[in-house]
Amino acid sequence: MRRGFKVRTGVGDWRAAGAENDESRGERPVRLEKDSFTKSLSVFYTEMNVIRCKLVFALFFLSTRHTVQGTCSVQHCTDASRCVLSDDQRSCKCATGFYSDRCDKNAHFTVLCGRDFMAIRASEDFFSYYKVPLESLHLPNKSCRAEREQIDGAAFYMFRVSKEKYLACGGRPLQKNSTHFLYSLSVESELRPRGNIIRDPVLKMDFTCVYPYIRRVSLPFPVTPISSEMVMHVDEMDATIQMMLYSDHTYTDAFTVSPTIELREKVFVEVSVTEPEDYFVLRLNECWATQSPQPNSTEGLVHSLIQNGCADDETVSFLDVDDQKSGRNGESATIRYSFDMFRFVTEPYELYLHCSVQLCELEDQTSCIASCNTITKREAVRAGPSEGLLSYGPIRIEMPDRPQSSLLTTVVLPVAAVWALGFFLTVLVTVAKAGSRRIAKMEER
């Protein structure tokens, strides 16, 4: 029987394995958030570039009588973050990432997604607990083996695969869509039979690195969905512009994964010049939503939000950045606006947001301010050489569960109710007539 569980990717603020070696080369490894799994996005820095990595990995134990997360003592199962009691309160299992009778041992799973390598590491004690020796661990190609390393006095088992050896070590074929590409590998342990039986579990550990797919759309700069960012070249200067979505009007909590938003909920968008500061003002020329990740695709439906710098949807509102910075389009380096969430009438219901932006120097700020009073002025806007495009998505719609009607509730029950009412009225009339005849006979006597 095959059992699997998700791994808790880190506890507290501990650093990833090999941090000292990587930082000596000008790199900082990925950190994993405390309670993240599918939604965790981590950042790996190099001297010249930034890569955002989404980390997903899982563990599988192949065994007939093995509790995947590790059995534990019910009387010690008091911390819900480390130990999970069964519904009948008679058994418990350690939360993913923990092990031992008291579930007080941390496996310290760490995945590193670098520019030229991917790696996974876990505590030696974790493998010892499941009686999996170092020499038993390998990648799909058995020649790619784990190594033991010491970090601050603690022993770890480590797999590190370079980009060149990825396929040779058994890496799965590269998966790619319009927004990301994915590398995936598996760590496995060998079967260790004892005579004609197997008592120890077989370990299989999948780890995946998901990188943003940096592509070029209509202009020579990269567009990266999920915190979309681009670089524009204006007057011999590079300007970095970023588009992000936030959870509420305070603009403090940015979405780090594709957001799911209910219909009519406010969608809070921020587009800002992050570098250089206080040198340019920003103007949104157009913003629109599509069913396709490609902004100029002829496939699917399109809905306009902002046209020629002015609201083209009745729910669009420009918001003040703070007390000193106006929310008018084209008056500062940061623009915030909101609109009510919607969906298209046909599938797919998820949407992609695109904005064409224009940069103006502070000395020419007046030409950047959108005038929405007359049609003539709105049509007079022309795209200049400092115009670029940002894309963000997908933005998913929270669809309410529709009650499933059945033949019983739509046809049978209403008909039965009518028949019951008719039968009741018939009985009532019959009883009334019988009573009338009895009264008449009594009067005749």
C-alpha positions in Angstrom: 0.0 0.0 0.0 1.3 3.4 -0.9 1.0 6.3 1.5 2.1 9.8 1.1 2.2 13.1 2.9 3.1 16.7 2.4 6.2 18.1 4.0 6.3 21.1 6.3 9.0 23.2 4.6 10.8 24.6 7.5 10.4 25.9 11.1 11.4 29.4 12.3 14.1 31.4 10.6 16.8 28.8 10.2 18.8 29.1 7.0 19.0 26.6 4.1 21.8 24.1 3.8 25.0 25.2 2.3 24.3 28.8 3.1 27.9 29.6 4.0 29.3 28.1 0.8 26.7 29.7 -1.5 27.0 33.1 0.1 30.8 33.0 -0.4 30.0 33.0 -4.1 27.7 35.9 -3.9 24.5 33.8 -3.7 21.9 33.5 -1.0 20.0 30.2 -0.9 16.2 29.8 -0.7 14.5 30.2 2.6 11.2 28.3 3.2 8.4 29.8 5.1 7.1 28.1 8.2 3.8 26.8 7.1 4.0 26.8 3.4 3.6 24.0 1.0 2.0 24.6 -2.4 1.8 28.3 -1.9 5.4 28.9 -0.9 7.4 31.2 -3.1 11.0 31.7 -2.2 13.7 34.0 -3.6 17.2 33.0 -4.7 19.6 35.8 -5.3 22.7 36.0 -7.5 25.0 38.9 -8.0 23.4 39.8 -11.4 19.8 38.6 -11.3 16.8 37.6 -9.2 14.9 34.3 -9.6 11.6 33.6 -7.8 11.2 29.9 -7.0 8.1 28.0 -6.0 9.0 24.9 -4.1 6.8 21.9 -3.9 7.8 18.5 -2.6 6.3 15.4 -1.0 7.3 12.2 0.7 6.1 8.7 0.1 6.6 5.5 2.0 6.0 2.2 0.3 5.1 -0.3 3.1 2.3 -2.5 4.2 2.2 -1.6 7.9 3.9 1.7 8.2 2.3 4.9 9.4 3.8 7.5 7.1 4.1 10.4 9.4 5.4 8.3 12.2 3.4 6.9 15.1 3.5 8.8 18.3 2.3 8.6 21.9 -1.3 9.7 22.5 -0.6 11.1 25.9 2.2 13.3 24.5 0.1 14.6 21.6 -0.6 18.1 22.9 0.9 20.4 20.3 -1.4 20.4 17.3 1.3 22.0 15.1 3.4 18.8 15.6 1.0 16.0 16.4 -2.5 15.2 15.0 -4.9 13.0 17.0 -7.3 10.7 15.2 -11.1 11.4 15.3 -11.6 8.7 17.9 -8.7 10.1 20.0 -7.1 6.7 20.2 -4.2 7.1 17.9 -2.0 9.9 16.7 0.5 10.7 14.0 3.3 13.3 13.8 2.6 16.3 11.6 4.6 16.4 8.4 8.2 17.3 9.0 8.2 15.9 12.6 9.0 12.5 13.9 9.7 10.5 17.2 7.4 9.3 19.9 6.8 12.8 21.1 6.9 14.4 17.6 9.5 16.7 18.9 12.1 15.9 16.2 12.3 18.2 13.2 13.4 16.6 9.9 14.6 20.0 8.6 13.7 19.5 5.0 15.3 22.1 2.8 15.0 22.5 -1.0 17.4 24.9 -2.8 16.4 26.2 -6.2 19.5 27.9 -7.7 20.2 29.3 -11.1 22.4 26.4 -12.1 21.4 23.7 -9.6 18.7 22.2 -7.5 19.2 20.4 -4.2 17.4 18.8 -1.3 18.6 18.1 2.3 17.2 16.5 5.4 18.5 15.6 8.9 20.4 12.4 9.2 18.4 11.6 12.3 15.2 11.5 10.2 16.6 8.8 7.9 18.0 6.9 10.9 14.6 7.0 12.5 13.1 5.2 9.5 16.3 2.9 9.3 17.3 4.2 5.8 21.1 4.3 5.5 23.0 6.8 3.4 24.2 4.2 0.9 20.6 3.2 0.2 19.6 6.7 -1.1 19.9 7.7 -4.7 18.2 9.6 -7.5 16.4 7.7 -10.3 19.9 7.1 -11.8 21.5 5.1 -9.1 24.9 6.5 -9.8 23.7 9.9 -8.4 24.0 9.4 -4.7 23.5 11.4 -1.5 26.4 12.9 0.4 26.7 13.4 4.1 27.7 16.8 5.4 28.0 18.6 8.7 26.5 22.0 9.3 27.0 23.6 12.7 27.7 20.2 14.2 24.5 18.6 12.8 24.6 15.8 10.2 22.5 16.0 7.0 22.0 14.0 3.9 22.3 16.1 0.8 21.5 15.7 -2.9 22.8 18.5 -5.2 22.3 18.3 -9.0 23.7 20.7 -11.5 21.8 21.9 -14.5 24.1 19.8 -16.8 23.5 16.6 -14.8 19.7 17.1 -14.3 18.6 14.7 -17.1 21.5 12.3 -16.6 20.4 11.8 -12.9 16.9 11.0 -14.0 15.2 14.4 -13.9 11.8 14.4 -15.4 11.2 16.1 -18.8 11.0 19.9 -18.4 7.4 21.1 -18.0 6.5 24.6 -19.2 3.4 26.7 -19.6 3.0 30.4 -20.4 4.0 31.6 -17.0 6.4 29.0 -15.4 8.7 26.1 -16.1 9.2 23.2 -13.7 12.1 20.8 -12.8 11.4 17.7 -10.8 13.5 14.9 -9.3 12.9 12.0 -6.9 15.0 10.7 -4.1 14.5 7.0 -3.6 15.8 4.3 -1.2 16.6 0.8 -2.2 14.6 -2.3 -1.2 16.4 -4.2 1.5 14.9 -7.6 1.8 15.7 -9.9 4.7 15.3 -13.4 3.3 11.8 -13.4 1.7 10.4 -10.4 3.7 10.8 -6.7 3.8 10.5 -4.9 7.1 11.9 -1.4 6.5 10.0 1.2 4.5 11.0 2.3 1.1 11.4 6.1 0.9 10.5 8.2 -2.1 10.9 11.9 -1.9 9.9 14.1 -4.8 11.2 17.7 -5.0 10.3 20.3 -7.5 11.6 23.7 -8.4 9.2 26.0 -10.3 10.7 29.1 -11.9 9.0 32.1 -13.5 9.0 31.9 -17.3 10.6 35.2 -18.3 9.4 36.0 -21.7 9.3 39.1 -24.0 6.0 40.5 -24.9 5.8 43.3 -27.6 8.7 45.2 -26.0 12.3 44.3 -25.1 11.8 43.7 -21.4 11.0 40.6 -19.3 7.4 40.1 -18.0 7.1 37.9 -15.0 3.6 37.0 -13.7 2.9 36.8 -10.0 4.5 40.2 -9.0 4.9 41.2 -12.6 8.1 43.3 -13.2 9.7 44.9 -16.2 12.6 47.1 -17.0 12.2 50.1 -19.3 15.1 52.0 -20.9 14.4 55.8 -20.9 17.0 58.5 -21.8 20.0 56.1 -21.2 18.5 55.1 -17.8 16.9 51.7 -16.8 13.7 52.0 -14.8 12.1 49.0 -13.0 8.3 48.9 -12.9 6.3 46.4 -10.9 2.6 45.4 -10.8 1.2 43.6 -7.7 -2.2 42.7 -6.3 -3.0 43.1 -2.6 -5.6 41.6 -0.4 -7.2 44.8 0.9 -7.2 48.6 0.7 -4.3 48.9 3.1 -1.9 47.6 0.4 0.2 45.8 3.1 -0.3 42.1 2.2 0.6 41.3 -1.4 -0.5 38.1 -3.0 2.5 35.8 -3.6 0.6 33.1 -5.5 -2.3 33.3 -8.0 -5.1 34.9 -5.9 -8.7 33.5 -5.7 -11.3 36.3 -5.4 -15.0 36.2 -5.1 -17.3 37.9 -7.5 -17.9 41.6 -6.6 -15.0 41.7 -4.2 -12.6 44.5 -4.6 -9.4 43.8 -6.5 -6.6 46.1 -5.3 -3.9 46.7 -7.9 -0.6 48.7 -7.5 1.8 49.6 -10.3 4.9 51.4 -9.2 8.4 52.5 -10.3 10.7 50.7 -7.8 14.0 51.9 -9.3 15.1 54.6 -9.5 13.1 56.4 -6.9 11.8 60.0 -7.3 12.9 60.3 -10.9 9.9 59.4 -13.0 6.1 59.7 -12.7 4.0 56.8 -13.9 0.8 56.8 -16.1 -1.4 53.8 -16.9 -2.6 54.2 -20.5 -4.7 51.1 -20.7 -5.6 48.1 -18.4 -7.6 45.2 -19.6 -8.5 41.6 -18.6 -8.3 38.6 -20.9 -9.0 34.9 -20.8 -5.6 34.2 -22.3 -2.2 34.9 -20.7 -1.2 36.7 -23.9 -2.3 40.3 -23.8 -2.9 40.7 -27.5 -4.3 37.2 -28.1 -7.3 37.1 -30.5 -8.6 34.0 -28.6 -11.0 34.4 -25.8 -12.9 37.4 -24.4 -11.5 40.8 -23.4 -12.8 43.4 -20.9 -11.4 46.9 -20.7 -10.8 48.5 -17.3 -8.8 51.6 -18.1 -8.7 53.3 -21.6 -6.5 56.3 -22.5 -5.7 56.8 -18.8 -9.3 57.0 -17.7 -11.6 54.5 -16.1 -13.5 52.4 -18.7 -15.3 50.2 -16.1 -17.8 51.8 -13.8 -16.3 50.0 -10.7 -12.7 51.3 -11.4 -11.5 53.8 -8.8 -8.0 55.4 -8.4 -6.8 55.5 -4.8 -4.5 57.8 -2.9 -1.1 56.4 -2.1 -1.0 58.4 1.2 -1.8 61.9 2.5 1.0 63.4 0.4 0.7 61.4 -2.8 -2.4 61.9 -5.0 -4.2 58.9 -6.5 -4.7 60.6 -9.9 -3.3 58.7 -12.8 0.0 60.2 -13.9 0.8 62.3 -10.8 3.3 60.0 -8.9 5.6 57.0 -9.3 3.0 54.7 -7.7 -0.6 54.2 -9.0 -3.2 52.3 -7.1 -6.6 51.4 -8.3 -9.4 48.9 -7.6 -12.2 47.3 -9.5 -15.0 44.8 -8.6 -14.1 41.2 -9.4 -16.0 39.7 -12.3 -15.8 36.6 -14.5 -16.3 36.1 -18.2 -19.6 34.6 -19.4 -17.8 31.5 -20.9 -15.0 29.3 -19.6 -12.2 29.7 -18.7 -13.4 31.9 -15.9 -10.0 32.8 -14.6 -8.5 36.0 -16.0 -5.2 37.7 -16.7 -4.6 41.4 -16.1 -2.5 43.6 -18.4 -1.5 47.2 -18.2 0.3 49.4 -20.7 2.3 52.0 -18.8 4.1 55.2 -19.7 7.0 57.0 -17.9 7.4 60.7 -17.8 10.2 62.8 -16.4 9.4 65.1 -13.5 10.0 68.1 -15.7 7.4 66.9 -18.1 4.9 65.7 -15.5 1.9 67.6 -16.9 2.0 65.6 -20.1 1.6 62.4 -18.1 -1.6 63.4 -16.2 -4.7 61.8 -17.7 -7.5 64.2 -18.5 -10.8 62.5 -18.6 -13.1 65.4 -19.0 -13.5 65.5 -22.8 -13.5 62.8 -25.5 -11.1 65.0 -27.6 -8.4 65.0 -24.9 -8.8 61.3 -24.3 -8.3 60.5 -27.9 -5.3 62.8 -28.2 -3.1 60.5 -26.1 -0.2 59.0 -28.1 2.0 56.2 -27.0 5.6 57.4 -26.7 8.9 55.5 -26.8 8.8 55.1 -23.0 5.7 52.9 -23.0 5.8 49.3 -21.8 3.5 46.4 -20.9 2.9 44.4 -17.6 0.9 41.2 -17.3 -0.3 39.5 -14.1 -2.2 36.3 -13.6 -4.0 34.1 -13.5 -6.6 35.6 -11.1 -9.1 32.9 -10.2 -12.7 33.3 -9.3 -14.2 31.8 -6.1 -17.2 30.0 -7.5 -20.0 29.3 -4.9 -21.1 25.7 -4.7 -24.5 25.4 -6.5 -27.0 23.1 -4.8 -27.6 20.1 -6.9 -31.3 19.7 -7.6 -32.6 16.2 -8.2 -35.7 14.6 -9.7 -36.9 13.8 -6.2 -36.9 17.5 -5.1 -38.0 19.1 -8.4 -40.8 16.7 -9.5 -41.7 13.9 -7.1 -42.0 15.9 -3.9 -44.1 18.7 -5.3 -46.5 16.2 -7.0 -46.7 14.2 -3.8 -47.6 17.3 -1.8 -50.4 18.1 -4.2 -51.8 14.6 -4.0 -51.5 14.7 -0.2 -53.4 18.0 -0.1 -56.1 16.7 -2.4 -56.5 13.5 -0.3 -56.8 15.6 2.9 -59.5 17.8 1.4 -61.4 14.8 0.1 -61.4 13.2 3.6 -62.4 16.6 5.1 -65.4 17.0 2.7 -66.5 13.3 3.3 -66.4 13.8 7.0 -68.3 17.0 6.8 -71.1 15.4 4.6 -71.3 12.4 7.0 -71.7 14.8 9.9 -74.4 16.8 8.1 -76.5 13.6 7.3 -76.2 12.5 10.9 -77.4 15.9 12.2 -80.4 15.8 9.7 -81.5 12.3 10.9 -81.3 13.4 14.5 -83.6 16.4 13.7 -86.1 14.1 11.9 -86.5 12.0 15.0 
